[in-house]
Amino acid sequence: MFSSDVSNQCAFNPVCNAGAAYLKSGRGTSFSRWSSYALDVYAKYIDAAQAAVTDLHSGTVTSALLGECLQAKSTVGAEVVIANCGSGGTIQQWIVSGGKLRSGSLCAVISSTSATSPGIVLRRCAAQKIQQWSVTGRFELRNMGDGKCLTDPGNSLTAGTQVNVTSCTNAKNQTWWLP
Protein backbone atom coordinates (compact mmCIF):
# COMPACT_ATOMS: atom_id res chain seq x y z
CA MET A 1 0.00 0.00 0.00
CA PHE A 2 2.75 2.46 0.92
CA SER A 3 6.07 3.23 -0.65
CA SER A 4 9.32 1.94 0.77
CA ASP A 5 9.63 4.88 3.17
CA VAL A 6 7.01 3.28 5.47
CA SER A 7 8.24 0.29 7.44
CA ASN A 8 6.22 -2.91 7.81
CA GLN A 9 6.07 -2.21 11.55
CA CYS A 10 4.37 1.12 10.83
CA ALA A 11 2.11 -0.32 8.12
CA PHE A 12 0.70 -2.89 10.56
CA ASN A 13 0.25 -0.43 13.44
CA PRO A 14 -3.18 1.27 13.10
CA VAL A 15 -2.11 4.66 14.48
CA CYS A 16 1.15 4.79 12.53
CA ASN A 17 -0.59 3.48 9.38
CA ALA A 18 -3.30 6.16 9.61
CA GLY A 19 -0.66 8.86 10.10
CA ALA A 20 1.31 7.64 7.10
CA ALA A 21 -1.84 7.49 4.96
CA TYR A 22 -2.75 11.00 6.05
CA LEU A 23 0.65 12.34 5.02
CA LYS A 24 0.65 10.36 1.74
CA SER A 25 -2.73 11.87 0.89
CA GLY A 26 -1.34 15.38 1.04
CA ARG A 27 -2.71 15.85 4.57
CA GLY A 28 -6.14 14.65 3.51
CA THR A 29 -6.40 16.55 0.23
CA SER A 30 -5.68 13.84 -2.34
CA PHE A 31 -7.03 10.31 -2.38
CA SER A 32 -6.66 9.93 -6.14
CA ARG A 33 -3.96 7.25 -5.86
CA TRP A 34 -6.19 4.81 -4.02
CA SER A 35 -8.35 2.54 -6.14
CA SER A 36 -10.73 1.90 -3.24
CA TYR A 37 -11.55 5.61 -3.24
CA ALA A 38 -11.87 5.87 -7.03
CA LEU A 39 -14.09 2.77 -7.21
CA ASP A 40 -16.27 3.72 -4.18
CA VAL A 41 -15.57 0.38 -2.48
CA TYR A 42 -14.95 2.28 0.77
CA ALA A 43 -18.54 3.61 0.86
CA LYS A 44 -20.00 0.51 2.54
CA TYR A 45 -17.75 1.17 5.56
CA ILE A 46 -18.66 4.83 6.12
CA ASP A 47 -21.62 4.27 8.47
CA ALA A 48 -19.67 1.88 10.70
CA ALA A 49 -16.63 4.20 10.73
CA GLN A 50 -18.77 7.22 11.60
CA ALA A 51 -20.48 5.30 14.41
CA ALA A 52 -17.08 4.34 15.83
CA VAL A 53 -15.81 7.93 15.64
CA THR A 54 -19.00 9.26 17.25
CA ASP A 55 -18.44 6.96 20.24
CA LEU A 56 -14.89 8.20 20.82
CA HIS A 57 -14.12 10.22 23.92
CA SER A 58 -10.41 10.49 23.27
CA GLY A 59 -8.29 11.29 20.25
CA THR A 60 -7.13 14.36 18.38
CA VAL A 61 -8.76 17.79 18.48
CA THR A 62 -8.60 18.82 14.84
CA SER A 63 -8.84 22.33 13.42
CA ALA A 64 -10.98 23.22 10.42
CA LEU A 65 -7.76 24.71 9.08
CA LEU A 66 -6.29 21.93 6.99
CA GLY A 67 -4.32 19.31 8.86
CA GLU A 68 -3.78 21.08 12.18
CA CYS A 69 -4.35 19.56 15.63
CA LEU A 70 -3.96 20.64 19.24
CA GLN A 71 -0.86 19.42 21.01
CA ALA A 72 0.61 19.81 24.50
CA LYS A 73 3.22 18.09 26.60
CA SER A 74 1.53 16.72 29.70
CA THR A 75 3.31 18.98 32.17
CA VAL A 76 1.80 21.69 34.35
CA GLY A 77 2.08 25.04 32.57
CA ALA A 78 2.72 23.56 29.11
CA GLU A 79 1.33 25.68 26.29
CA VAL A 80 -1.39 24.20 24.09
CA VAL A 81 -0.14 24.71 20.54
CA ILE A 82 -0.95 23.99 16.91
CA ALA A 83 0.85 21.02 15.33
CA ASN A 84 0.61 18.99 12.14
CA CYS A 85 -1.87 16.18 12.80
CA GLY A 86 -0.22 12.81 13.14
CA SER A 87 3.16 14.23 14.11
CA GLY A 88 2.78 14.16 17.88
CA GLY A 89 1.59 10.73 18.97
CA THR A 90 0.40 10.77 22.57
CA ILE A 91 0.88 14.53 23.00
CA GLN A 92 -1.91 15.03 20.43
CA GLN A 93 -4.30 12.74 22.30
CA TRP A 94 -7.07 14.48 24.24
CA ILE A 95 -9.86 13.18 26.44
CA VAL A 96 -13.17 15.02 26.37
CA SER A 97 -15.39 14.43 29.38
CA GLY A 98 -17.40 16.46 31.85
CA GLY A 99 -16.89 19.64 29.83
CA LYS A 100 -13.13 19.35 30.23
CA LEU A 101 -10.42 18.99 27.64
CA ARG A 102 -7.72 16.73 29.14
CA SER A 103 -4.21 15.92 28.08
CA GLY A 104 -3.17 13.05 30.28
CA SER A 105 -4.17 14.03 33.81
CA LEU A 106 -4.09 17.79 33.11
CA CYS A 107 -6.76 20.12 31.73
CA ALA A 108 -6.70 22.90 29.13
CA VAL A 109 -7.30 26.24 30.82
CA ILE A 110 -7.14 29.92 29.90
CA SER A 111 -4.00 31.46 31.37
CA SER A 112 -5.74 34.66 32.51
CA THR A 113 -9.26 36.06 32.80
CA SER A 114 -8.02 39.64 32.56
CA ALA A 115 -6.01 39.43 29.32
CA THR A 116 -7.62 40.35 25.99
CA SER A 117 -6.56 37.11 24.23
CA PRO A 118 -5.15 34.81 26.89
CA GLY A 119 -3.18 31.74 25.83
CA ILE A 120 -4.22 28.19 26.66
CA VAL A 121 -2.06 26.13 29.02
CA LEU A 122 -2.33 22.90 30.99
CA ARG A 123 -3.06 22.90 34.70
CA ARG A 124 -4.18 20.34 37.25
CA CYS A 125 -7.87 19.61 36.71
CA ALA A 126 -10.15 21.36 39.21
CA ALA A 127 -13.74 22.54 39.51
CA GLN A 128 -13.10 25.90 37.84
CA LYS A 129 -15.07 27.59 35.07
CA ILE A 130 -11.83 28.49 33.28
CA GLN A 131 -11.36 24.73 32.71
CA GLN A 132 -14.88 24.19 31.35
CA TRP A 133 -15.47 24.11 27.59
CA SER A 134 -18.70 23.80 25.63
CA VAL A 135 -19.31 23.25 21.94
CA THR A 136 -21.33 26.09 20.41
CA GLY A 137 -22.07 27.56 16.98
CA ARG A 138 -20.10 25.94 14.20
CA PHE A 139 -18.08 23.53 16.39
CA GLU A 140 -16.53 26.31 18.44
CA LEU A 141 -15.04 25.49 21.84
CA ARG A 142 -16.28 28.22 24.18
CA ASN A 143 -14.55 28.69 27.51
CA MET A 144 -17.11 28.97 30.31
CA GLY A 145 -14.81 31.21 32.39
CA ASP A 146 -14.75 34.14 29.99
CA GLY A 147 -17.17 33.18 27.19
CA LYS A 148 -14.48 33.38 24.48
CA CYS A 149 -13.68 30.72 21.88
CA LEU A 150 -10.54 28.64 21.32
CA THR A 151 -8.67 30.25 18.43
CA ASP A 152 -5.68 29.58 16.19
CA PRO A 153 -4.43 33.20 16.16
CA GLY A 154 -4.12 34.68 12.69
CA ASN A 155 -5.03 31.38 11.00
CA SER A 156 -1.38 30.62 11.60
CA LEU A 157 -1.06 26.97 10.52
CA THR A 158 2.38 27.29 12.06
CA ALA A 159 3.43 24.38 14.26
CA GLY A 160 4.24 25.56 17.75
CA THR A 161 1.87 28.56 17.74
CA GLN A 162 0.08 28.79 21.08
CA VAL A 163 -3.72 28.81 20.77
CA ASN A 164 -5.68 31.42 22.68
CA VAL A 165 -9.27 32.53 23.25
CA THR A 166 -10.88 35.47 21.46
CA SER A 167 -14.42 36.71 20.86
CA CYS A 168 -16.48 34.04 19.11
CA THR A 169 -17.03 34.87 15.42
CA ASN A 170 -17.85 31.51 13.75
CA ALA A 171 -14.52 31.75 11.94
CA LYS A 172 -12.66 28.78 10.50
CA ASN A 173 -9.76 29.32 12.93
CA GLN A 174 -12.29 28.77 15.77
CA THR A 175 -13.74 25.54 14.41
CA TRP A 176 -12.55 22.36 16.17
CA TRP A 177 -13.63 18.75 15.74
CA LEU A 178 -13.49 16.80 18.95
CA PRO A 179 -12.72 13.10 19.19
C-alpha atoms as one frame of an Amber mdcrd trajectory, in Angstrom:
protein
   0.000   0.000   0.000   2.748   2.455   0.916   6.068   3.231  -0.654   9.324
   1.944   0.767   9.634   4.883   3.171   7.013   3.280   5.472   8.235   0.288
   7.441   6.221  -2.906   7.813   6.068  -2.214  11.550   4.366   1.122  10.828
   2.110  -0.324   8.119   0.695  -2.893  10.561   0.252  -0.431  13.442  -3.179
   1.271  13.101  -2.113   4.656  14.480   1.146   4.792  12.529  -0.588   3.482
   9.381  -3.297   6.160   9.606  -0.664   8.859  10.104   1.313   7.644   7.101
  -1.836   7.485   4.957  -2.750  10.996   6.052   0.654  12.337   5.024   0.653
  10.358   1.738  -2.732  11.869   0.889  -1.342  15.378   1.041  -2.706  15.846
   4.573  -6.145  14.649   3.508  -6.395  16.550   0.233  -5.684  13.842  -2.343
  -7.034  10.314  -2.383  -6.660   9.935  -6.143  -3.956   7.249  -5.859  -6.188
   4.814  -4.023  -8.348   2.541  -6.145 -10.732   1.896  -3.242 -11.546   5.610
  -3.245 -11.869   5.872  -7.028 -14.092   2.772  -7.209 -16.273   3.718  -4.181
 -15.570   0.384  -2.475 -14.953   2.285   0.770 -18.537   3.611   0.862 -19.997
   0.506   2.536 -17.747   1.166   5.564 -18.656   4.834   6.116 -21.618   4.269
   8.468 -19.665   1.884  10.704 -16.634   4.197  10.726 -18.772   7.220  11.598
 -20.481   5.299  14.409 -17.076   4.338  15.826 -15.812   7.926  15.641 -18.997
   9.255  17.254 -18.438   6.956  20.241 -14.889   8.196  20.823 -14.123  10.216
  23.924 -10.414  10.489  23.272  -8.290  11.292  20.255  -7.125  14.363  18.384
  -8.764  17.785  18.480  -8.605  18.817  14.841  -8.844  22.332  13.425 -10.983
  23.219  10.419  -7.764  24.710   9.079  -6.290  21.932   6.985  -4.319  19.307
   8.863  -3.778  21.079  12.179  -4.355  19.564  15.630  -3.959  20.636  19.238
  -0.863  19.417  21.011   0.606  19.807  24.500   3.221  18.094  26.600   1.531
  16.719  29.705   3.306  18.978  32.168   1.795  21.689  34.353   2.082  25.037
  32.575   2.716  23.562  29.106   1.334  25.683  26.287  -1.390  24.199  24.092
  -0.141  24.706  20.536  -0.949  23.987  16.908   0.854  21.021  15.326   0.608
  18.987  12.140  -1.868  16.183  12.804  -0.219  12.805  13.144   3.163  14.230
  14.111   2.782  14.164  17.877   1.588  10.726  18.969   0.405  10.774  22.569
   0.878  14.528  22.997  -1.907  15.031  20.433  -4.301  12.742  22.301  -7.068
  14.479  24.242  -9.865  13.184  26.442 -13.165  15.019  26.372 -15.391  14.427
  29.379 -17.397  16.463  31.853 -16.887  19.641  29.829 -13.125  19.353  30.233
 -10.422  18.990  27.636  -7.724  16.732  29.140  -4.209  15.922  28.075  -3.166
  13.045  30.280  -4.167  14.031  33.811  -4.092  17.787  33.112  -6.760  20.121
  31.731  -6.702  22.904  29.127  -7.299  26.243  30.820  -7.142  29.920  29.900
  -3.999  31.459  31.373  -5.742  34.659  32.508  -9.260  36.058  32.796  -8.018
  39.640  32.564  -6.010  39.430  29.322  -7.618  40.346  25.987  -6.556  37.112
  24.227  -5.146  34.807  26.886  -3.184  31.736  25.827  -4.218  28.188  26.664
  -2.061  26.134  29.020  -2.331  22.897  30.988  -3.064  22.904  34.702  -4.183
  20.344  37.251  -7.871  19.613  36.713 -10.151  21.356  39.212 -13.740  22.540
  39.511 -13.103  25.897  37.842 -15.070  27.591  35.072 -11.830  28.487  33.277
 -11.361  24.729  32.705 -14.882  24.189  31.354 -15.471  24.112  27.592 -18.702
  23.804  25.632 -19.312  23.255  21.937 -21.331  26.089  20.408 -22.072  27.560
  16.985 -20.101  25.943  14.195 -18.083  23.533  16.393 -16.529  26.311  18.444
 -15.042  25.488  21.843 -16.284  28.223  24.185 -14.555  28.688  27.513 -17.108
  28.974  30.307 -14.814  31.209  32.391 -14.754  34.139  29.994 -17.166  33.176
  27.188 -14.482  33.383  24.481 -13.676  30.722  21.880 -10.543  28.640  21.324
  -8.666  30.246  18.431  -5.679  29.582  16.192  -4.427  33.195  16.163  -4.119
  34.675  12.693  -5.034  31.377  10.999  -1.376  30.618  11.599  -1.063  26.973
  10.518   2.381  27.294  12.062   3.431  24.381  14.257   4.238  25.559  17.754
   1.874  28.557  17.738   0.078  28.790  21.078  -3.717  28.807  20.771  -5.683
  31.420  22.677  -9.269  32.534  23.248 -10.876  35.470  21.463 -14.417  36.708
  20.865 -16.480  34.045  19.115 -17.027  34.868  15.423 -17.855  31.507  13.753
 -14.520  31.751  11.940 -12.657  28.779  10.496  -9.763  29.320  12.932 -12.290
  28.774  15.771 -13.744  25.536  14.406 -12.546  22.360  16.175 -13.627  18.755
  15.739 -13.489  16.800  18.948 -12.724  13.100  19.185
